[in-house]
Amino acid sequence: MKAVELICTRVVYTESAFAELVLWRLPKPLEGSTHLFKYRLAYVVGGECVLRYDNEAGKGDHRHYGGRQSAYGFTTPERLVADFQKDIARWHHENRNA
C-alpha cells in the first residue's frame, strides 16, 4: 500500500490569516509515532506561523504554540482537526488586542 493523501487544503480566515492542513494515511507508522498518519497543520498570521501541529519523522506527535513545542496525544484525524481549530480560537482570544 502506498501513502494516501486524505486532506490537502488551505482555509482563508482573513486577508492576512490562513490555515493549511495536510494529512496522509501511511502503510506503516513514522519513526516516533504509533499510528498510520503523517500530518502538518499550520496557522499563519501576517506571514508568521503562529500554530503548528505535526509529526515529522523521529520527533513524534507534537505542536508548536506561543514559541513553545509540546507533545501532542494523537488519537484520530477528526480529533486532531478539532484540537487545531480549538487552538486557532484560543490564539485569536489571546491576541485579540494585538
C-alpha positions as a Markdown table, in Angstrom:
| # | Residue | x | y | z |
|---|---|---|---|---|
| 1 | Met | 0.0 | 0.0 | 0.0 |
| 2 | Lys | 1.2 | 3.5 | -0.8 |
| 3 | Ala | 0.7 | 6.6 | 1.2 |
| 4 | Val | -2.8 | 8.1 | 0.5 |
| 5 | Glu | -3.4 | 11.8 | 0.8 |
| 6 | Leu | -6.6 | 12.4 | 2.8 |
| 7 | Ile | -6.5 | 16.2 | 3.2 |
| 8 | Cys | -4.6 | 18.9 | 1.4 |
| 9 | Thr | -6.4 | 22.2 | 1.8 |
| 10 | Arg | -5.9 | 25.9 | 2.7 |
| 11 | Val | -8.6 | 27.7 | 4.7 |
| 12 | Val | -8.5 | 31.5 | 4.4 |
| 13 | Tyr | -9.7 | 33.3 | 7.6 |
| 14 | Thr | -8.8 | 36.9 | 6.7 |
| 15 | Glu | -6.6 | 38.7 | 4.2 |
| 16 | Ser | -3.6 | 38.1 | 6.5 |
| 17 | Ala | -4.5 | 34.7 | 8.1 |
| 18 | Phe | -4.9 | 31.2 | 6.8 |
| 19 | Ala | -4.7 | 27.6 | 7.9 |
| 20 | Glu | -3.0 | 24.9 | 5.8 |
| 21 | Leu | -4.0 | 21.2 | 6.6 |
| 22 | Val | -2.1 | 18.2 | 5.1 |
| 23 | Leu | -2.9 | 14.7 | 6.2 |
| 24 | Trp | -1.7 | 11.3 | 4.8 |
| 25 | Arg | -2.5 | 7.7 | 5.7 |
| 26 | Leu | 0.7 | 5.7 | 5.6 |
| 27 | Pro | 1.4 | 2.0 | 5.1 |
| 28 | Lys | 3.3 | 1.9 | 8.4 |
| 29 | Pro | 3.9 | 4.4 | 11.3 |
| 30 | Leu | 6.6 | 7.0 | 11.0 |
| 31 | Glu | 9.5 | 6.7 | 13.4 |
| 32 | Gly | 8.4 | 8.2 | 16.7 |
| 33 | Ser | 4.6 | 7.6 | 16.0 |
| 34 | Thr | 2.4 | 4.7 | 16.7 |
| 35 | His | -0.4 | 5.4 | 14.2 |
| 36 | Leu | -0.6 | 5.4 | 10.4 |
| 37 | Phe | -0.9 | 9.1 | 9.8 |
| 38 | Lys | 1.5 | 11.8 | 8.7 |
| 39 | Tyr | 0.3 | 15.3 | 9.2 |
| 40 | Arg | 1.1 | 19.0 | 9.1 |
| 41 | Leu | -1.4 | 21.6 | 10.2 |
| 42 | Ala | -0.3 | 25.2 | 10.3 |
| 43 | Tyr | -2.0 | 28.5 | 11.1 |
| 44 | Val | -0.3 | 31.5 | 9.6 |
| 45 | Val | -1.0 | 35.2 | 10.5 |
| 46 | Gly | 0.8 | 38.1 | 8.8 |
| 47 | Gly | 3.3 | 35.7 | 7.2 |
| 48 | Glu | 4.3 | 34.1 | 10.5 |
| 49 | Cys | 3.4 | 30.5 | 11.5 |
| 50 | Val | 1.8 | 31.1 | 15.0 |
| 51 | Leu | 0.5 | 27.5 | 15.5 |
| 52 | Arg | 1.6 | 24.1 | 14.0 |
| 53 | Tyr | 0.7 | 20.5 | 14.7 |
| 54 | Asp | 3.0 | 17.9 | 13.0 |
| 55 | Asn | 4.7 | 14.6 | 13.4 |
| 56 | Glu | 7.9 | 14.8 | 11.5 |
| 57 | Ala | 9.9 | 11.5 | 11.4 |
| 58 | Gly | 11.8 | 10.9 | 14.7 |
| 59 | Lys | 10.1 | 13.7 | 16.7 |
| 60 | Gly | 6.7 | 12.1 | 17.1 |
| 61 | Asp | 3.4 | 13.9 | 17.6 |
| 62 | His | 3.8 | 17.5 | 18.8 |
| 63 | Arg | 2.5 | 21.0 | 18.4 |
| 64 | His | 4.1 | 24.5 | 18.3 |
| 65 | Tyr | 2.2 | 27.3 | 20.1 |
| 66 | Gly | 3.4 | 30.5 | 21.5 |
| 67 | Gly | 7.0 | 29.8 | 20.7 |
| 68 | Arg | 6.9 | 26.5 | 22.6 |
| 69 | Gln | 6.9 | 22.9 | 21.4 |
| 70 | Ser | 5.0 | 20.3 | 23.4 |
| 71 | Ala | 3.9 | 16.7 | 22.9 |
| 72 | Tyr | 0.6 | 16.1 | 21.4 |
| 73 | Gly | -1.5 | 13.0 | 22.1 |
| 74 | Phe | -2.8 | 12.0 | 18.7 |
| 75 | Thr | -6.0 | 9.8 | 18.7 |
| 76 | Thr | -7.8 | 10.3 | 15.4 |
| 77 | Pro | -7.7 | 12.6 | 12.4 |
| 78 | Glu | -11.0 | 14.1 | 13.5 |
| 79 | Arg | -9.8 | 14.9 | 17.0 |
| 80 | Leu | -6.5 | 16.4 | 15.5 |
| 81 | Val | -8.5 | 18.8 | 13.3 |
| 82 | Ala | -10.8 | 19.7 | 16.3 |
| 83 | Asp | -7.9 | 20.4 | 18.6 |
| 84 | Phe | -6.2 | 22.5 | 15.9 |
| 85 | Gln | -9.4 | 24.6 | 15.4 |
| 86 | Lys | -9.7 | 25.0 | 19.2 |
| 87 | Asp | -6.2 | 26.3 | 19.3 |
| 88 | Ile | -6.9 | 28.8 | 16.5 |
| 89 | Ala | -9.8 | 30.1 | 18.5 |
| 90 | Arg | -7.6 | 30.3 | 21.6 |
| 91 | Trp | -4.9 | 32.1 | 19.7 |
| 92 | His | -7.4 | 34.7 | 18.5 |
| 93 | His | -8.7 | 35.1 | 22.0 |
| 94 | Glu | -5.2 | 35.7 | 23.4 |
| 95 | Asn | -4.2 | 38.0 | 20.6 |
| 96 | Arg | -7.4 | 40.0 | 20.1 |
| 97 | Asn | -5.8 | 43.3 | 21.0 |
| 98 | Ala | -2.6 | 42.8 | 19.1 |
